[in-house]
Amino acid sequence: MNRHHYGLILAGGRGTRFWPRSRKRSAKQVLNVVGDRSLIQATVDRLAPVIPPERLWILTNEHLRDTILEQLPEIPPNQVLAEPAQRNTAPAIGLAAHILHSIDADAIMGVFPSDHVVAKPAVYRSVLKSALKGAARGHLMVVGIQPRWPETGYGYIEFPRGTLPGAAGPVPVLRFHEKPELRKAKRYVAAGHFYWNSGMFFWRADVLLEQLRRHLPRTAAILASLPRFGEDSFAEKLKEAFPLCDNISIDFAVMERADKVSGVPAGDFGWNDVGSWNAVYELLPRDAGGNVVGQDTICLDARNNLVDAPGKVVALLGVNGLIVVDTPDALLVASRDCAQRVGEILKTLEQRNREDLL
């Protein structure tokens, strides 16, 4: 381990496509949707051999902070911060860089989503080590995932032609591409040098702060005005200042504008962003009929369904491709083909002022 290596875990999202299990106070990242550990616990577990818990920082929201503290007692409580307002990833990452640089002038930080699944952690950690080495040399690093199908829900990273997965050393990123339509996604996959943008980034804290001063000066100035972390006035000043930051992602604010952006074109380390209930279906073992169900579920002439209804007998008769998720106050029944649209239900609930279900 390198004592200058730190990790930032972003855990402020709501996970709307995992309703009704995912709510403001029990969002996707604190649920154990694919195993015995929650997604954020699994994130810390696989990082621990490279970046120990005492050098991990978590940015979340007021609704989730207590739950995260309970789930992760190995993280120092003062390193689990609740953002005063949601301002996307650029201000969140800038805040962490400001704090880390004030603690360690040589800090190198990795940025990690809190709600992904990695099936091959040893391979994953070798990718992280490569990315950290590139960051130490002053590069802004991103991890690219070799695409397994023409996904339209991810952004893409374009590397030079002929780039192969596992290529040694930082590989220059030619450009970033937003989520494409299907025809373009197929072209990217066929070309072979376009990789999925994993949302994992690595850089020296001072390099990132300089890029923010150059490309997002207003937010950089606001963050620079904060007192040193640990001072009595820090929390109060953060509440006043953070909502004034620009609401923009790190991709748009820095990565698409900066020089010396490089990446690690990673091969298969079993990555899945668990973006919907259908992704859970794909990750979990199935019975002979292709169903992901509990022991008490009865399936008669039913195929390719997902049932999540703890403590309840569910009987499926003559249905195919359904998602059934039961909670004490809400029941979701949806086609697996519509799994990406579950978030639309929350918009309807908001219009109906059903705060109790959000």
For each residue, the residues with C-beta under 8 A, 3 or more apart:
1: 5 50 51 52
2: 5 108 132
3: 55
4: 104 106 107 108
5: 1 2 50 51 55 108 109 110 132
6: 51 55 56 57 100 104 107 108 109 110 205
7: 47 51 55 56 57 109 110 111 112
8: 56 57 58 59 93 96 109 110 111 112
9: 40 43 44 56 57 58 59 112 113 114
10: 13 59 89 92 93 111 112 113 114
11: 29 40 58 59 60 64 68 114 115
12: 59 60 61 64 83 86 92
13: 10 27 28 29 114 115
14: 22 24 27 28
15: 18 22 27 28 29 31 115
16: 19 22 342 343 346
17: 22 275 276 277 339 340 342 343
18: 15 21 22 27 28 31 33 276 277 342
19: 16 22 23 330 332 342 343 345 346
20: 23 325 327 329 330 331 332 357
21: 18 26 31 33 308 325 327
22: 14 15 16 17 18 19 26 27 28 31
23: 19 20 26 27 357 358
24: 14 27 63 64 358
25: 63 64 67
26: 21 22 23 30 31 67
27: 13 14 15 18 22 23 24 30 31 63 64
28: 13 14 15 18 22 31 33 39 115 274
29: 11 13 15 38 39 40 64 114 115
30: 26 27 38 39 40 64 67 68 71
31: 15 18 21 22 26 27 28 38 39
32: 35 36 37 38 39 41
33: 18 21 28 39 274 280
34: 39 117 274 280 283 284
35: 32 42
36: 32
37: 32 41 42 45
38: 29 30 31 32 41 42 71
39: 28 29 30 31 32 33 34 42 43 114 115 116 117 274
40: 9 11 29 30 43 44 58 68 71 72 114 115
41: 32 37 38 44 45 71 72
42: 35 37 38 39 45 46 117 118
43: 9 39 40 46 47 112 113 114 115 116
44: 9 40 41 47 48 53 56 72 74 75
45: 37 41 42 48
46: 42 43 49 118 121 124 125
47: 7 43 44 50 51 56 112 128
48: 44 45 51 52 53
49: 46 125
50: 1 5 47 125 128 129 132
51: 1 5 6 7 47 48 55 56 110
52: 1 48 55 56
53: 44 48 56 72 74 75
54: 74 75 76
55: 3 5 6 7 51 52
56: 6 7 8 9 44 47 51 52 53 75 79
57: 6 7 8 9 79 80 81 96 99 100
58: 8 9 11 40 68 72 75 79 80 81 114
59: 8 9 10 11 12 81 83 92 95 96
60: 11 12 64 65 68 80 81 82 83
61: 12 64 65 82 83 86
62: 65 82
63: 24 25 27
64: 11 12 24 25 27 29 30 60 61 67 68 82
65: 60 61 62 68 69 80 81 82
66: 69 70
67: 25 26 30 64 70 71
68: 11 30 40 58 60 64 65 71 72 75 80
69: 65 66 72 73 75 77 80
70: 66 67 73
71: 30 38 40 41 67 68
72: 40 41 44 53 58 68 69 75 80
73: 69 70
74: 44 53 54
75: 44 53 54 56 58 68 69 72 79 80
76: 54 79 80
77: 69 80
78: 230
79: 56 57 58 75 76
80: 57 58 60 65 68 69 72 75 76 77
81: 57 58 59 60 65 95
82: 60 61 62 64 65
83: 12 59 60 61 86 87 92 95 242
84: 238 239 242 243
85: 242 243
86: 12 61 83 247
87: 83 90 91 92 242 243 245 246 247 248
88: 91 92 247 248 249
89: 10 92 93 111 249 250 251
90: 87 93 94 212 216 219 245 246 248 249 250 252 253 254
91: 87 88 94 95 219 223 242 245 246 247 248
92: 10 12 59 83 87 88 89 95 96
93: 8 10 89 90 96 97 111 201 208 250
94: 90 91 97 98 208 209 212 216 219 220 223 245
95: 59 81 83 91 92 98 99 223 226 238 242
96: 8 57 59 92 93 99 100 109 111
97: 93 94 100 101 107 109 205 208 209 212
98: 94 95 101 102 205 209 223 224 226 229
99: 57 95 96 102 103 229
100: 6 57 96 97 103 104 107 109 205
101: 97 98 104 105 107 205 206 209
102: 98 99 228 229
103: 99 100 107 229
104: 4 6 100 101 107 205
105: 101 206
106: 4 204
107: 4 6 97 100 101 103 104 204 205 206
108: 2 4 5 6 132 135 136 202 203 204 205
109: 5 6 7 8 96 97 100 135 202 203 204 205 208
110: 5 6 7 8 51 128 131 132 135 200 201 202
111: 7 8 10 89 93 96 199 200 201 202 250
112: 7 8 9 10 43 47 200
113: 9 10 43 116 199 200 273
114: 9 10 11 13 29 39 40 43 58
115: 11 13 15 28 29 39 40 43 273 274
116: 39 43 113 198 271 272 273 274
117: 34 39 42 270 271 272 273 274 283
118: 42 46 121 124 269 270 271
119: 269 270 271 272
120: 123 124 268 269 270
121: 46 118 124 125 269
122: 125 126
123: 120 126 127 267 268 269 270
124: 46 118 120 121 127 128 269 270 271
125: 46 49 50 121 122 128 129
126: 122 123 129 130
127: 123 124 130 131 143 264 266 269
128: 47 50 110 124 125 131 132 202
129: 50 125 126 132 133
130: 126 127 133 134 168 169 264
131: 110 127 128 134 135 141 143 200 202 264
132: 2 5 50 108 110 128 129 135 136 141 202
133: 129 130 136 137
134: 130 131 137 139 141 169 170 202 262 264
135: 108 109 110 131 132 138 139 140 141 202 203 204 207
136: 108 132 133 204
137: 133 134 170
138: 135 204 207 260
139: 134 135 170 203 260 261 262
140: 135 201 202 203 207 208 211 254 255 258 260 261 262
141: 131 132 134 135 170 201 202 203 262 263 264
142: 157 173 197 198 200 201 202 255 261 262 263 264
143: 127 131 198 200 201 202 263 264 266
144: 157 159 195 196 197 198 263 264 265 266
145: 195 196 198 266 271
146: 165 195 196 265 266 267 268
147: 150 151 154 156 188 189 194 195 196
148: 268
149: 189
150: 147 182 185 186 188 189
151: 147 154 185 196
152: 179 180 181 182 185
153: 179 275 340
154: 147 151 179 196 197 273
155: 176 177 178 179 196 197 251
156: 147 176 177 180 185 188 194 195 196 197
157: 142 144 173 176 177 194 195 196 197 263
158: 173 174 175 176 177 193 194
159: 144 163 171 172 173 174 193 194 195 263 265
160: 163 171 172 174 193
161: 191 192 193
162: 192 193
163: 159 160 167 171 192 193 265
164: 167 265
165: 146 265 266 267 268
166: 265 266 267
167: 163 164 171 264 265
168: 130
169: 130 134
170: 134 137 139 141 262 263 264
171: 159 160 163 167 262 263 264 265
172: 159 160 261 262
173: 142 157 158 159 176 255 261 262 263
174: 158 159 160
175: 158 256
176: 155 156 157 158 173 197 251 255 256
177: 155 156 157 158 180 188 194
178: 155
179: 152 153 154 155
180: 152 156 177 184 185 188
181: 152 184 185
182: 150 152 185 186
183: 186 187
184: 180 181 187 188
185: 150 151 152 156 180 181 182 188 189
186: 150 182 183 189 190
187: 183 184 190 191
188: 147 150 156 177 180 184 185 191 194
189: 147 149 150 185 186 192 194
190: 186 187
191: 161 187 188 194
192: 161 162 163 189
193: 158 159 160 161 162 163
194: 147 156 157 158 159 177 188 189 191
195: 144 145 146 147 156 157 159 263 265 266
196: 144 145 146 147 151 154 155 156 157
197: 142 144 154 155 156 157 176 251
198: 116 142 143 144 145 266 271
199: 111 113 273
200: 110 111 112 113 131 142 143
201: 93 110 111 140 141 142 143 250 255
202: 108 109 110 111 128 131 132 134 135 140 141 142 143
203: 108 109 135 139 140 141 207 208
204: 106 107 108 109 135 136 138 207 208
205: 6 97 98 100 101 104 107 108 109 208 209
206: 101 105 107 209 210
207: 135 138 140 203 204 210 211
208: 93 94 97 109 140 203 204 205 211 212 254
209: 94 97 98 101 205 206 212 213 220
210: 206 207 213 214
211: 140 207 208 214 215 254 258
212: 90 94 97 208 209 215 216 217 219 220 223 253 254
213: 209 210 216 217 220
214: 210 211 217 258
215: 211 212 253 254 257 258
216: 90 94 212 213 219 220 246 248 253 254
217: 212 213 214 220 221
218: 221 222 245 246
219: 90 91 94 212 216 222 223 245 246 248 253
220: 94 209 212 213 216 217 223 224
221: 217 218 224 225
222: 218 219 225 226 241 242 244 245
223: 91 94 95 98 212 219 220 226 241 245
224: 98 220 221
225: 221 222 237 241
226: 95 98 222 223 229 234 237 238 241
227: 231 233 234 237
228: 102 231 234
229: 98 99 102 103 226 234
230: 78 234
231: 227 228 234
232:
233: 227 236 237
234: 226 227 228 229 230 231 237 238
235: 238 239
236: 233 239 240
237: 225 226 227 233 234 240 241
238: 84 95 226 234 235 241 242
239: 84 235 236 242 243
240: 236 237 243 244
241: 222 223 225 226 237 238 244 245
242: 83 84 85 87 91 95 222 238 239 245
243: 84 85 87 239 240
244: 222 240 241
245: 87 90 91 94 218 219 222 223 241 242
246: 87 90 91 216 218 219 253
247: 86 87 88 91
248: 87 88 90 91 216 219 252 253
249: 88 89 90 252 253
250: 89 90 93 111 201 253 254 255
251: 89 155 176 197 254 255 256
252: 90 248 249 255 256
253: 90 212 215 216 219 246 248 249 250 257
254: 90 140 208 211 212 215 216 250 251 257 258
255: 140 142 173 176 201 250 251 252 258 261
256: 175 176 251 252
257: 215 253 254
258: 140 211 214 215 254 255 261
259:
260: 138 139 140
261: 139 140 142 172 173 255 258
262: 134 139 140 141 142 170 171 172 173
263: 141 142 143 144 157 159 170 171 173 195
264: 127 130 131 134 141 142 143 144 167 170 171
265: 144 146 159 163 164 165 166 167 171 195
266: 127 143 144 145 146 165 166 195 198 269 271
267: 123 146 165 166
268: 120 123 146 148 165 271
269: 118 119 120 121 123 124 127 266
270: 117 118 119 120 123 124
271: 116 117 118 119 124 145 198 266 268
272: 116 117 119 279 282 283
273: 113 115 116 117 154 199 279
274: 28 33 34 39 115 116 117 279 280 283
275: 17 153 279 340
276: 17 18 279 280 339 340 342
277: 17 18 280 281 306 308 323 325 332 334 336 339 342
278: 281 282 306 323 336 339 340
279: 272 273 274 275 276 282 283 339
280: 33 34 274 276 277 283 284 292 306 308
281: 277 278 284 286 292 306 323 336
282: 272 278 279
283: 34 117 272 274 279 280
284: 34 280 281 292 306
285: 292
286: 281 289 290 291 292
287: 290 291 292 293 299
288:
289: 286 299 302 303 304
290: 286 287 303 304 305
291: 286 287 297 299 302 303 304 305 306 307 316
292: 280 281 284 285 286 287 305 306 307
293: 287 297 299 305 306 307 314 316
294: 297 307 309 310 314
295:
296: 312 313 314
297: 291 293 294 307 309 313 314 315 316
298: 313 314 315 316
299: 287 289 291 293 302 303 305 316
300: 315 316 317 318
301: 317 318
302: 289 291 299 305 316 317 318 319 320
303: 289 290 291 299 320 321
304: 289 290 291 320 321 336
305: 290 291 292 293 299 302 316 319 320 321 322 323 324 336
306: 277 278 280 281 284 291 292 293 322 323 324 325 336
307: 291 292 293 294 297 314 316 324
308: 21 277 280 324 325 326
309: 294 297 312 314 324 325 326
310: 294 326
311:
312: 296 309 326
313: 296 297 298
314: 293 294 296 297 298 307 309 324 326
315: 297 298 300
316: 291 293 297 298 299 300 302 305 307 319 322 324
317: 300 301 302
318: 300 301 302
319: 302 305 316 322
320: 302 303 304 305
321: 303 304 305 335 336 337
322: 305 306 316 319 333 334 335 336
323: 277 278 281 305 306 332 333 334 335 336 339
324: 305 306 307 308 309 314 316 331 332 333
325: 20 21 277 306 308 309 331 332
326: 308 309 310 312 314 331 332
327: 20 21 330 331
328:
329: 20 356 357
330: 19 20 327 357
331: 20 324 325 326 327
332: 19 20 277 323 324 325 326 342 345
333: 322 323 324
334: 277 322 323 338 339 341 342
335: 321 322 323 338 339
336: 277 278 281 304 305 306 321 322 323 339
337: 321
338: 334 335 341 342
339: 17 276 277 278 279 323 334 335 336 342
340: 17 153 275 276 278 343
341: 334 338 344
342: 16 17 18 19 276 277 332 334 338 339 345
343: 16 17 19 340 346 347
344: 341 347 348
345: 19 332 342 348 349
346: 16 19 343 349 350 358
347: 343 344 350 351
348: 344 345 351 352
349: 345 346 352 354 357 358
350: 346 347 353 354 358
351: 347 348
352: 348 349
353: 350
354: 349 350 357 358
355: 358
356: 329
357: 20 23 329 330 349 354
358: 23 24 346 349 350 354 355
